[in-house]
Amino acid sequence: MNSQSCQARPASFSSASVGGRASSRRVSVIRRYRDDRKQDHLREIAQLPEAPVTIKYQPPYDLQDVLPNPGSPRAYSIPDRFHPEEDEAEPRDRLTVLQQHVEFFDYDKDGVIWPWDTSRGFRDIGYNPLISFLAPFFIHTGMSLPTQEGFPNLLLPIYIKNIHKCIHGSDSGSFDHQGRFVPQAFEEMLSKYDKDNKGGLYYKEVMEMVSAQSDLWDVFGRIASTLEWTVTYAGFKDENGVLPREAMRKQFNGSLFHEYAKKMGKSMKEKKGHGKHLQ
């Protein structure tokens, strides 16, 4: 009796194991089928043959599967489809993503960026003297006054705590008007304009993006976006002439600037306690 029981158990366990694997495979197939059907449905409702532009520029159809709540703005993190774990990151110096974007240029950590800080920052990143000289003129004349409070300072400082007031139109939409990062807008930029899925954009694709995203009669926004993306492309394109998506992602929170300054051998600023002046 005992020997029969002992012999029966392995057979029953084996069949259960085989059945479990088969069931798991069926579940996996069903899930893939459902995912494919869902993407087909999303693709169907996002396109209209009578409007070719809806076919030319394709949004990402699988984003919700790889990044939870991609349309929800992130105050201090920059997750994308390849870095969903960024949602678990701790706030950096209690700054929003847009504040992080400009914080690199605040050398004395007082929450104020002066034109000479901007020039120094461009040099530390590796830009040539001409761009480093001209950049403060364009950046501070256009963006200083909106961040100031009270009587205007003609030396054109930019106050980091109010940098969200510098959000302009005709951009990628990756920042919302409060300076938060919007993963879905970032992913749509790559999905629409990186048509051959090389993982970045050529300059002509960058300019196509700027043109396609431009708002009607928004002269300032169009000029600002053109200059911003041209300078970004010039500074961070790879040897193949492609602006990598990872460089694009990291420039939104400024971590790319720190990396390049370190590569250039420049001394990095101590950040301990930075951000307290913004509270």
C-alpha positions in Angstrom: 0.0 0.0 0.0 2.7 2.4 1.0 4.9 1.6 -2.0 1.9 2.2 -4.3 1.2 5.6 -2.7 4.8 6.6 -3.0 4.9 5.6 -6.7 1.6 7.4 -7.4 2.8 10.7 -6.0 5.5 11.5 -8.5 3.2 10.8 -11.4 0.5 13.1 -10.0 3.1 15.8 -9.2 4.5 15.4 -12.8 1.1 15.8 -14.4 0.3 18.8 -12.3 3.6 20.4 -13.2 3.0 19.8 -16.9 -0.5 21.1 -16.7 0.7 24.2 -14.9 3.3 24.9 -17.6 0.7 24.4 -20.3 -1.7 26.7 -18.4 1.0 29.4 -18.1 1.7 29.2 -21.8 -2.0 29.6 -22.6 -2.2 32.6 -20.3 0.9 34.2 -22.0 -0.6 33.6 -25.5 -3.9 35.1 -24.4 -2.1 38.1 -23.0 -0.1 38.7 -26.1 -3.2 38.3 -28.2 -5.1 40.8 -26.0 -2.1 43.3 -26.1 -1.9 43.0 -29.9 -5.7 43.5 -30.2 -5.5 46.5 -27.9 -2.6 48.1 -29.9 -4.5 47.4 -33.1 -7.6 49.1 -31.6 -5.5 52.1 -30.5 -3.9 52.4 -33.9 -7.3 52.2 -35.5 -8.8 55.1 -33.5 -5.6 57.2 -33.8 -5.6 57.2 -37.6 -7.9 58.6 -40.2 -7.0 57.9 -43.9 -8.8 61.1 -44.9 -6.3 63.0 -42.7 -2.8 61.8 -43.8 -1.1 63.7 -41.0 -2.6 61.3 -38.5 -0.9 58.5 -40.3 2.4 60.3 -40.8 2.9 61.0 -37.1 2.3 57.9 -35.1 1.9 58.0 -31.2 3.2 55.1 -29.1 0.6 52.4 -28.8 2.2 50.2 -26.2 3.3 52.9 -23.7 0.8 52.0 -21.0 2.2 48.4 -21.0 5.7 49.5 -20.2 5.2 52.7 -18.2 2.3 53.1 -15.7 0.3 56.3 -16.1 2.5 57.9 -18.8 0.3 60.9 -19.1 0.6 61.8 -15.5 3.2 64.7 -15.0 6.2 63.9 -12.8 7.3 66.6 -10.5 10.9 65.5 -9.9 11.6 62.3 -12.0 12.1 61.6 -15.7 10.9 58.0 -16.4 10.5 56.7 -19.9 9.8 53.3 -21.5 13.4 52.2 -20.8 13.6 53.7 -17.3 10.2 53.1 -15.6 12.2 52.7 -12.3 12.9 56.4 -12.3 9.5 56.8 -10.7 11.1 55.4 -7.5 13.9 58.0 -7.5 14.1 60.4 -4.6 13.5 64.1 -5.2 16.8 65.8 -6.2 17.4 68.7 -3.9 13.6 69.2 -3.6 13.6 70.7 -7.2 11.1 70.2 -9.9 12.4 68.7 -13.2 12.5 72.1 -14.8 14.3 73.6 -11.9 16.8 70.7 -12.1 17.2 71.5 -15.8 18.6 75.0 -15.0 20.2 74.3 -11.6 23.5 73.3 -13.2 24.1 77.0 -14.0 23.6 78.2 -10.4 27.2 78.1 -9.3 26.9 79.8 -5.9 23.7 77.9 -5.0 21.7 81.0 -4.2 18.8 80.2 -6.4 19.7 82.9 -8.9 21.4 82.4 -12.3 23.3 85.5 -13.7 24.3 85.9 -17.3 27.9 85.2 -16.4 26.8 81.9 -14.7 25.2 80.8 -18.0 28.3 81.7 -20.0 30.5 79.7 -17.6 28.1 76.8 -17.7 28.2 76.6 -21.5 32.0 76.7 -21.4 32.1 73.9 -18.8 29.8 71.7 -20.8 32.1 72.1 -23.8 30.5 74.7 -26.1 32.8 77.0 -28.0 33.5 80.6 -26.9 31.1 82.1 -29.4 28.1 80.1 -28.3 29.1 80.6 -24.6 29.2 84.4 -25.2 25.9 84.6 -27.2 23.8 82.2 -25.1 23.3 84.5 -22.1 22.1 87.3 -24.3 19.3 85.2 -25.9 18.4 83.2 -22.7 18.4 86.0 -20.2 16.8 88.7 -22.4 13.9 86.3 -23.0 13.5 84.6 -19.7 14.8 86.9 -16.9 11.8 89.3 -16.5 9.1 86.6 -16.1 11.0 85.1 -13.1 11.6 88.4 -11.3 9.5 89.8 -8.5 9.2 93.5 -7.8 11.2 96.1 -9.6 13.0 94.6 -12.6 16.8 94.0 -12.3 18.4 95.1 -15.5 21.3 92.7 -14.9 18.8 90.1 -16.0 19.0 87.4 -13.3 16.9 84.3 -13.6 15.2 83.1 -10.4 15.1 79.3 -10.3 12.0 79.2 -8.1 10.0 81.0 -10.8 11.5 79.2 -13.8 8.1 77.6 -14.6 7.0 81.1 -15.8 9.3 80.7 -18.7 7.5 77.8 -20.3 6.7 78.9 -23.8 4.6 77.6 -26.7 5.7 75.7 -29.8 7.8 73.2 -27.8 7.7 69.4 -27.4 5.2 69.5 -24.5 7.5 67.4 -22.3 7.2 70.1 -19.6 3.8 71.1 -18.3 3.2 74.7 -17.2 4.3 73.9 -13.6 7.7 72.6 -14.7 6.8 68.9 -14.4 8.0 66.2 -16.8 5.3 64.5 -19.0 6.6 61.1 -20.1 3.9 60.6 -22.7 4.8 63.8 -24.5 8.5 62.8 -24.5 7.6 59.4 -25.9 5.3 60.8 -28.5 8.1 63.1 -29.7 10.3 60.1 -30.4 7.5 58.0 -31.8 6.4 60.6 -34.3 9.8 61.9 -35.5 12.2 59.0 -35.1 10.5 57.1 -37.9 13.2 54.5 -38.4 13.6 53.7 -34.7 17.3 54.5 -34.5 16.9 55.8 -30.9 17.3 59.5 -31.6 16.8 62.3 -34.1 18.8 63.7 -36.9 18.9 67.5 -37.1 16.4 67.6 -39.9 14.0 65.5 -37.7 14.6 67.9 -34.8 13.6 70.8 -37.0 10.6 68.8 -38.4 9.5 68.3 -34.8 9.9 72.0 -34.0 8.0 73.0 -37.1 5.2 70.4 -36.5 4.8 71.4 -32.9 4.7 75.2 -33.6 1.6 77.1 -32.5 0.0 79.6 -34.9 1.6 83.0 -34.8 3.8 82.0 -31.9 7.0 83.8 -33.1 8.7 83.8 -29.7 8.0 80.2 -29.0 9.1 79.1 -32.5 12.4 81.0 -32.3 13.1 79.9 -28.7 12.4 76.2 -29.6 14.6 76.4 -32.7 17.5 77.9 -30.8 17.1 75.5 -27.8 17.0 72.4 -29.9 19.7 73.6 -32.3 22.1 74.2 -29.4 21.1 70.9 -27.7 21.8 69.0 -31.0 25.1 70.8 -31.6 26.3 69.9 -28.1 25.1 66.4 -27.6 24.8 64.6 -31.0 26.8 61.4 -31.4 29.4 60.5 -34.1 26.6 59.5 -36.5 24.9 62.8 -36.3 22.0 61.6 -34.1 20.8 63.3 -31.0 20.3 60.2 -28.8 17.0 59.8 -26.9 18.9 59.3 -23.7 20.7 62.6 -24.1 17.3 64.2 -24.8 15.8 62.6 -21.7 18.6 63.6 -19.4 18.8 67.2 -20.6 15.3 67.7 -19.3 16.5 67.3 -15.7 20.0 68.7 -16.3 21.8 65.5 -15.4 23.3 65.5 -18.9 25.0 68.8 -18.2 26.7 67.4 -15.1 27.9 64.4 -17.0 29.4 66.4 -19.8 31.0 68.9 -17.4 32.6 65.9 -15.7 33.8 64.5 -19.0 35.3 67.9 -19.8 37.3 67.7 -16.6 35.6 70.7 -14.9 35.1 70.8 -11.2 31.7 69.8 -10.1 29.7 71.9 -7.6 28.9 70.5 -4.2 25.1 70.2 -4.0 24.6 69.3 -0.4 21.7 71.4 0.9 21.0 73.0 -2.5 17.3 73.8 -2.9 16.6 75.0 0.6 16.3 78.6 -0.7 13.4 77.5 -2.8 11.2 76.3 0.0 
